[in-house]
Amino acid sequence: MSLQAERITILGSGLVGSLLAIYLAKRGYQVDIYERRPDMRKNRVAAGRSINLALSERGWTALEQVGIRKQIEDVAIPMYARMVHNTDGSLSGQPYGKDGQAIYSVSRGGLNCTLMDCAERFPNISIHFNQRIEDVNLKEKQFAVIKEDGQVDRINYEILFGADGAFSALRAALQRTDRFEYSQSYIEHGYKELTIPAGDSGSFLMEKNALHIWPRKNFMLIALPNQDGSFTCTLFFQFDGEESFSRIKTKAEAHDFLNRYFPDAVAMMPHCLDDFFHNPTSSLVTVRCYPWSYEDSACLIGDSAHAIVPFFGQGMNCGFEDCRILDQLMTEHANWHELFGAFQLSRKPNADAIATLALNNFIEMRDLVADPHFLKKKKIESRIAQLYPDQFISAYGMVSFTNIPYADALRRGREQNNLLEELSAIPNLDDDILSAMSKKILK
Ligand SMILES: Cc1cc2nc3c(=O)[nH]c(=O)nc-3n(C[C@H](O)[C@H](O)[C@H](O)COP(=O)(O)OP(=O)(O)OC[C@H]3O[C@@H](n4cnc5c(N)ncnc54)[C@H](O)[C@@H]3O)c2cc1C
């Protein structure tokens, strides 16, 4: 069975667009990618700015499928646990999974460059940089390309994928079609990046193999390790309100705030005040829409179809999984219309589920990881996992360490949470009671 097309056009050579191109090129299609930014590989310094992402099992599976896992593994740092920095200055490590299970810190720019390098090794992939796409005409199968010098070309396409992120030009065109469902919602928190530089000769000033969290109820700081010994920290904080970005106007106010809540981190951040005022405050959006495709010619993929908040570290992983599932469905469908229909039907419930899981995980990370009731439930959960290592897997584990559909992870996670609430209310809980009651959530 083969889907007919001479050329396939992709908008965006970000993480998902680049990986999608590789999947399509392996199937023999001629692929053209239009990217609005310049080629970040020609300016490695900017590309390598230490902004990092957590890569987990779904991402690895999708990379492995096209044979590029190894290149990325070489530059990924395993994070085996959350390292919680408590308000009293103490640290507590909470392993993410069983022995050896980890999520991996990778540089966003480095990963994107590697994916583009891998893509350009295929003679049938061309990436066109500095080409901003606007005004997609779905009926005419045509879009406008705005070049660096402002010149505008119109290009025809046969099959178009929009991998152009949360503010997609293809999605903007779909929004003007009849019965297109669309919502975007911002959370009241924004984020700002700060840096803990490397110590002497590139040493790590904190535990290297952990994702560090400073949960402070309504807001939090996190830090992920980089290859060069530094950590990229992200402060998630309200835009407005009594304690908020909008209330911090001077270096003295920033100094007071950071020292009050994160003194151990500040001690390792000599440039935090400059970073605080120099780095932008960015917003966090969840985008839900449907359908993702138009007839037999255009389809959204990655953030353009389902941008989510970053608290489960799954946006990119979900986009990579989109590519793997699309590729799998390509073997089962003979025409593009059917393929796009099957793809969106299969992915939409999972995209919705990870959007919900990601919003819930913000509350868990910023508030609950230091909450005694939550910790009690975690302890019971660990005991169930010890008693039934092959039959129990936590919701976090399903999302991060397996390819179980997100919608199943959400549903099973809710069942588990209900049981953990029941169990945590039992006074003298022992293994017999635990075993008897856990049966319903084992596989
Ligand atoms: C603070 C933060 C932390 C995150 N952490 C994680 C994490 O730990 N793990 C994880 O899995 N995910 C994480 N994510 C989510 C992840 O960044 C996204 O899900 C991922 O980047 C989506 O990839 P994409 O290729 O779909 O979109 P993008 O990465 O946004 O790429 C879109 C590409 O399209 C190009 N483009 C856009 N518009 C046009 C246009 N009109 N014409 C031409 N080109 C265009 C852009 O320049 C870009 O190259 C995080 C997100 C944020 C904001």
The ligand as an SDF file (V2000), in Angstrom:
LIG
                    3D

 53 58  0  0  0  0  0  0  0  0999 V2000
    9.6540   26.2280   29.2210 C   0  0  0  0  0  0  0  0  0  0  0  0
    9.3760   24.9860   28.4230 C   0  0  0  0  0  0  0  0  0  0  0  0
    9.9380   23.7890   28.8040 C   0  0  0  0  0  0  0  0  0  0  0  0
    9.6680   22.6260   28.0810 C   0  0  0  0  0  0  0  0  0  0  0  0
   10.1920   21.4470   28.5210 N   0  0  0  0  0  0  0  0  0  0  0  0
    9.9110   20.3010   27.8560 C   0  0  0  0  0  0  0  0  0  0  0  0
   10.4710   19.0650   28.2890 C   0  0  0  0  0  0  0  0  0  0  0  0
   11.2010   19.0080   29.2700 O   0  0  0  0  0  0  0  0  0  0  0  0
   10.1690   17.9390   27.5690 N   0  0  0  0  0  0  0  0  0  0  0  0
    9.3300   17.9620   26.4920 C   0  0  0  0  0  0  0  0  0  0  0  0
    9.0830   16.9050   25.9060 O   0  0  0  0  0  0  0  0  0  0  0  0
    8.8160   19.1270   26.0510 N   0  0  0  0  0  0  0  0  0  0  0  0
    9.0740   20.2950   26.7080 C   0  0  0  0  0  0  0  0  0  0  0  0
    8.5560   21.4760   26.2540 N   0  0  0  0  0  0  0  0  0  0  0  0
    7.6720   21.4770   25.0700 C   0  0  0  0  0  0  0  0  0  0  0  0
    8.4650   21.4850   23.7910 C   0  0  0  0  0  0  0  0  0  0  0  0
    9.3250   22.6040   23.7560 O   0  0  0  0  0  0  0  0  0  0  0  0
    7.5290   21.5400   22.6030 C   0  0  0  0  0  0  0  0  0  0  0  0
    6.5000   20.5840   22.7470 O   0  0  0  0  0  0  0  0  0  0  0  0
    8.2770   21.2470   21.3090 C   0  0  0  0  0  0  0  0  0  0  0  0
    9.2420   22.2390   21.0960 O   0  0  0  0  0  0  0  0  0  0  0  0
    7.2930   21.2000   20.1400 C   0  0  0  0  0  0  0  0  0  0  0  0
    8.0060   21.0340   18.9560 O   0  0  0  0  0  0  0  0  0  0  0  0
    7.3960   21.5400   17.5690 P   0  0  0  0  0  0  0  0  0  0  0  0
    8.4360   21.2120   16.5610 O   0  0  0  0  0  0  0  0  0  0  0  0
    6.0180   21.0330   17.4190 O   0  0  0  0  0  0  0  0  0  0  0  0
    7.2580   23.1180   17.7360 O   0  0  0  0  0  0  0  0  0  0  0  0
    8.4250   24.1840   17.9280 P   0  0  0  0  0  0  0  0  0  0  0  0
    9.5210   23.6350   18.7470 O   0  0  0  0  0  0  0  0  0  0  0  0
    7.7430   25.4270   18.3860 O   0  0  0  0  0  0  0  0  0  0  0  0
    8.9880   24.3900   16.4460 O   0  0  0  0  0  0  0  0  0  0  0  0
    8.2440   25.0910   15.4610 C   0  0  0  0  0  0  0  0  0  0  0  0
    9.1770   25.5020   14.3550 C   0  0  0  0  0  0  0  0  0  0  0  0
    8.4100   26.1280   13.3440 O   0  0  0  0  0  0  0  0  0  0  0  0
    9.0110   27.3770   12.9990 C   0  0  0  0  0  0  0  0  0  0  0  0
    7.9140   28.2650   12.5870 N   0  0  0  0  0  0  0  0  0  0  0  0
    6.9260   28.7870   13.3550 C   0  0  0  0  0  0  0  0  0  0  0  0
    6.0970   29.5420   12.6360 N   0  0  0  0  0  0  0  0  0  0  0  0
    6.5560   29.4900   11.3610 C   0  0  0  0  0  0  0  0  0  0  0  0
    6.1180   30.0800   10.1440 C   0  0  0  0  0  0  0  0  0  0  0  0
    5.0430   30.8650   10.0910 N   0  0  0  0  0  0  0  0  0  0  0  0
    6.8300   29.8080    9.0290 N   0  0  0  0  0  0  0  0  0  0  0  0
    7.9260   29.0070    9.0550 C   0  0  0  0  0  0  0  0  0  0  0  0
    8.3940   28.4450   10.1760 N   0  0  0  0  0  0  0  0  0  0  0  0
    7.7150   28.6750   11.3210 C   0  0  0  0  0  0  0  0  0  0  0  0
    9.7110   27.8420   14.2690 C   0  0  0  0  0  0  0  0  0  0  0  0
   10.7310   28.7740   14.0000 O   0  0  0  0  0  0  0  0  0  0  0  0
   10.2300   26.5210   14.8020 C   0  0  0  0  0  0  0  0  0  0  0  0
   11.4720   26.1690   14.2620 O   0  0  0  0  0  0  0  0  0  0  0  0
    8.8230   22.6630   26.9500 C   0  0  0  0  0  0  0  0  0  0  0  0
    8.2620   23.8820   26.5410 C   0  0  0  0  0  0  0  0  0  0  0  0
    8.5300   25.0290   27.2720 C   0  0  0  0  0  0  0  0  0  0  0  0
    7.9030   26.3220   26.8390 C   0  0  0  0  0  0  0  0  0  0  0  0
  1  2  1  0
  2  3  1  0
  2 52  2  0
  3  4  2  0
  4  5  1  0
  4 50  1  0
  5  6  2  0
  6  7  1  0
  6 13  1  0
  7  8  2  0
  7  9  1  0
  9 10  1  0
 10 11  2  0
 10 12  1  0
 12 13  2  0
 13 14  1  0
 14 15  1  0
 14 50  1  0
 15 16  1  0
 16 17  1  0
 16 18  1  0
 18 19  1  0
 18 20  1  0
 20 21  1  0
 20 22  1  0
 22 23  1  0
 23 24  1  0
 24 25  2  0
 24 26  1  0
 24 27  1  0
 27 28  1  0
 28 29  2  0
 28 30  1  0
 28 31  1  0
 31 32  1  0
 32 33  1  0
 33 34  1  0
 33 48  1  0
 34 35  1  0
 35 36  1  0
 35 46  1  0
 36 37  1  0
 36 45  1  0
 37 38  2  0
 38 39  1  0
 39 40  1  0
 39 45  2  0
 40 41  1  0
 40 42  2  0
 42 43  1  0
 43 44  2  0
 44 45  1  0
 46 47  1  0
 46 48  1  0
 48 49  1  0
 50 51  2  0
 51 52  1  0
 52 53  1  0
M  END
$$$$
